[in-house]
């Protein structure tokens, strides 16, 4: 299968145009939950692809407003590149989206596109996930305040934590999406209510704040300090090591999740993330 068969075509790709400002991409990065936005420039010869502006770019340059400075050059691919080749590129470069460029921007191919190709049998999915799973698992305790758990995800640079109970048993899974769902943006409110932090609380964040993979550029972003167990997913989807990459890819798409705990009986033994499935194609 080639990239051209799996990608999102240019007609469906949202872009920003140079000259432009950070405000031109904030809506897409925040409200539409995009991880990055391709940047193009209109010339006398037509549209030219320039690069990407990502959430990380905005976070790392909070005082910069011009897209031309915020954007960065990124690896690109072409429509006739194989899914296996672009999967290897994603793993090597640590990127989840690759622009498809042949003179002009022709589309975008994502990790999810590759996972779908594996699920549909268009890419090799016969490897057992016991060979692909990460054995280091990010965890948290179900009584930890959500504010602390968010910091744990942030510092671990991971989009999830397996939640453990007082006996050290898996009790649920917390993801960045769970945190986003209860995050509250406050713009200059004097009274934020009993469940939201006041100005002196140490879990109130200023300026641009990262909540998981989706960054919320705002003056104040606040989340409840209630225990993680109130926000986590209780009914956890798990897999055994004998499942194939194809079977796990189908599960990820069906449940709209990016990681699945690996278990042996009742014992947690690892985690299978969507990016791990791509490693089987290298």
C-alpha positions in Angstrom: 0.0 0.0 0.0 1.3 3.5 -0.9 0.9 6.7 1.1 -1.4 8.1 -1.6 -4.0 5.5 -0.8 -3.9 6.2 3.0 -3.4 9.9 3.3 -5.8 12.7 3.9 -5.9 14.6 0.6 -5.0 18.3 0.3 -8.7 19.2 -0.2 -9.4 18.1 3.4 -6.2 19.5 5.0 -6.5 22.7 7.0 -3.5 25.0 6.4 -2.2 28.4 7.6 -0.7 30.9 5.1 2.4 33.1 5.3 2.3 35.9 6.1 0.3 35.1 9.2 0.3 35.1 13.0 0.0 32.5 15.8 -3.7 33.4 16.1 -4.2 31.9 12.6 -3.4 28.4 14.0 -4.7 28.6 17.6 -8.2 27.6 16.7 -7.0 24.4 15.0 -4.5 23.5 17.7 -6.9 24.2 20.6 -10.5 23.8 19.5 -10.0 21.2 16.8 -7.4 19.3 18.8 -4.9 19.2 15.9 -1.3 18.5 16.8 0.1 20.7 14.0 -0.9 22.8 11.0 0.9 22.8 7.7 2.0 26.2 6.5 1.9 27.3 2.8 2.8 30.4 0.9 1.0 31.8 -2.1 3.3 32.7 -5.0 2.9 33.7 -8.6 3.5 30.1 -9.5 0.9 28.8 -7.0 1.0 27.4 -3.5 4.3 26.3 -1.9 4.6 24.2 1.2 6.8 25.9 3.8 6.6 23.7 7.0 4.6 22.9 10.0 3.6 24.9 13.1 3.0 22.6 16.1 1.8 22.9 19.7 5.4 22.5 20.8 6.4 25.4 18.6 3.9 27.7 20.3 4.8 26.5 23.8 8.5 27.0 23.2 8.1 30.4 21.7 5.4 32.1 23.7 6.4 35.6 22.8 6.7 35.0 19.0 3.8 36.0 16.9 4.9 35.5 13.3 4.2 32.2 11.5 7.3 32.5 9.4 9.4 32.3 12.6 7.3 29.8 14.5 7.1 27.2 11.7 9.8 24.6 11.2 11.0 22.4 8.4 9.9 18.8 8.7 10.4 15.5 6.9 8.1 15.0 4.0 7.1 12.1 1.9 5.4 11.4 -1.5 2.3 9.6 -2.6 4.3 6.7 -4.1 6.2 6.0 -0.8 5.1 2.8 0.8 3.3 2.6 4.1 6.3 0.7 5.5 8.7 3.4 4.5 6.6 6.2 6.0 6.1 4.2 9.2 9.9 3.9 9.6 10.1 7.6 9.0 7.6 8.4 11.8 9.4 6.1 14.3 12.8 7.4 13.5 11.8 11.1 13.5 9.3 10.8 16.4 6.5 12.4 14.5 2.9 11.5 14.2 2.1 13.5 11.0 4.1 13.7 7.8 3.2 16.1 5.0 2.9 14.6 1.5 4.7 17.0 -0.8 5.6 16.8 -4.5 6.3 20.4 -5.4 3.1 21.3 -3.6 1.3 20.0 -0.5 -0.8 17.0 -1.6 -2.0 15.7 1.7 -1.0 14.5 5.2 -0.4 11.0 6.4 -0.7 10.2 10.2 0.0 7.4 12.7 -3.7 6.6 12.7 -3.6 6.2 8.9 -0.9 3.6 9.2 -2.7 1.9 12.1 -5.8 1.7 9.9 -3.7 0.1 7.1 -2.5 -2.5 9.6 -6.1 -3.1 10.8 -7.4 -3.5 7.2 -4.6 -5.9 6.2 -3.0 -3.5 3.8 0.3 -3.6 5.9 1.9 -6.5 7.8 0.1 -7.0 11.0 1.1 -10.6 11.9 3.7 -9.8 14.6 2.6 -10.7 18.1 2.3 -7.7 20.3 4.5 -9.3 23.0 7.4 -8.5 20.7 6.3 -4.9 20.3 5.0 -3.8 23.7 6.9 -1.4 25.9 7.7 -3.0 29.2 8.2 0.3 31.1 4.7 1.4 32.1 3.7 4.9 33.3 1.5 4.6 36.4 -0.2 6.7 39.0 -2.3 6.0 42.1 -6.1 6.3 42.1 -6.1 8.6 45.1 -3.6 11.1 43.6 -5.2 14.5 42.8 -5.8 14.9 39.1 -3.6 18.0 39.2 -0.6 15.9 40.4 -1.4 13.1 37.8 -1.3 15.7 35.0 2.1 16.7 36.1 3.2 13.1 36.1 2.1 12.7 32.5 3.7 16.0 31.6 7.1 15.1 33.1 7.0 11.5 31.7 6.2 13.0 28.3 3.5 10.3 27.8 -0.2 10.6 27.0 -1.4 8.0 29.5 -1.0 6.5 33.0 -2.2 3.1 34.2 -4.0 3.8 37.5 -3.2 1.5 40.4 -5.2 0.9 43.5 -3.9 0.6 47.1 -3.0 -3.0 46.4 -0.9 -2.1 43.4 -3.5 -3.7 41.0 -4.6 -2.0 37.8 -7.8 0.0 38.5 -8.1 2.0 35.4 -6.4 4.2 32.8 -6.0 8.0 32.7 -5.3 9.7 29.4 -4.7 13.3 28.4 -8.2 13.3 26.8 -9.7 12.6 30.3 -7.8 15.7 31.6 -8.8 17.8 28.6 -12.5 16.9 29.2 -12.5 18.5 32.7 -10.0 21.3 32.1 -11.5 24.8 32.5 -10.3 27.9 30.8 -10.8 31.1 32.8 -10.2 34.5 31.4 -9.9 37.1 34.1 -12.6 35.7 36.5 -12.3 37.0 40.1 -14.4 34.1 41.6 -13.8 30.7 40.0 -16.0 28.7 42.4 -15.3 26.0 45.0 -14.0 23.3 42.6 -11.6 25.6 40.7 -8.4 27.1 42.0 -8.1 30.6 43.4 -5.2 32.8 42.4 -3.0 31.6 45.3 -3.5 27.8 44.7 -0.3 26.1 43.5 -2.1 24.2 40.8 -3.2 27.3 38.8 -1.2 27.7 35.7 -0.4 30.9 33.8 0.4 31.7 30.2 0.5 28.8 27.7 -0.2 25.5 29.5 0.3 22.0 28.3 -2.5 19.6 29.1 -1.5 16.3 27.4 -0.9 16.4 23.7 -3.3 19.3 23.3 -2.0 22.7 24.4 -4.4 25.3 25.7 -3.0 28.8 25.0 -4.7 31.0 27.5 -4.2 33.1 30.6 -5.5 30.6 33.0 -6.2 26.9 32.6 -7.4 25.0 35.7 -8.4 21.4 36.5 -10.1 19.9 39.5 -7.9 18.6 42.3 -10.2 15.6 43.0 -8.8 12.0 43.0 -7.8 10.4 39.7 -10.4 7.6 40.2 -13.2 10.2 39.5 -11.9 10.9 36.0 -10.1 7.7 34.8 -11.6 5.1 32.5 -12.7 2.2 34.7 -13.5 -0.4 32.0 -10.0 -1.0 30.6 -9.4 -2.7 27.3 -6.5 -5.1 27.7 -4.6 -7.5 25.4 -2.5 -10.6 25.8 0.9 -11.0 24.2 -0.4 -13.5 21.7 -2.6 -10.9 19.9 -1.3 -9.7 16.6 -0.6 -6.2 15.6 -3.6 -6.4 13.2 -5.9 -7.4 16.0 -4.7 -4.7 18.3 -4.9 -2.1 15.5 -8.6 -3.0 15.0 -9.2 -2.7 18.8 -7.6 0.7 18.9 -9.7 2.0 16.1 -12.9 0.4 17.4 -12.4 1.9 20.9 -10.8 5.1 19.7 -7.7 4.7 21.9 -4.0 5.0 21.4 -2.6 2.6 24.0 -3.7 -0.7 25.5 -2.3 -2.4 28.6 -0.6 -5.8 28.0 -1.5 -8.4 30.6 -0.6 -12.0 31.4 -3.6 -13.3 33.3 -4.3 -10.6 35.9 -0.8 -9.2 35.8 0.1 -6.0 34.0 3.2 -6.7 31.9 3.5 -3.8 29.5 1.8 -1.3 27.3 1.1 -1.4 23.6 0.9 2.1 22.0 -0.1 2.8 18.4 3.5 3.9 17.6 4.6 0.4 18.7 2.5 -1.2 16.0 4.4 0.9 13.4 7.7 -0.6 14.6 6.6 -4.0 13.2 6.7 -2.5 9.7 10.3 -1.3 9.9 
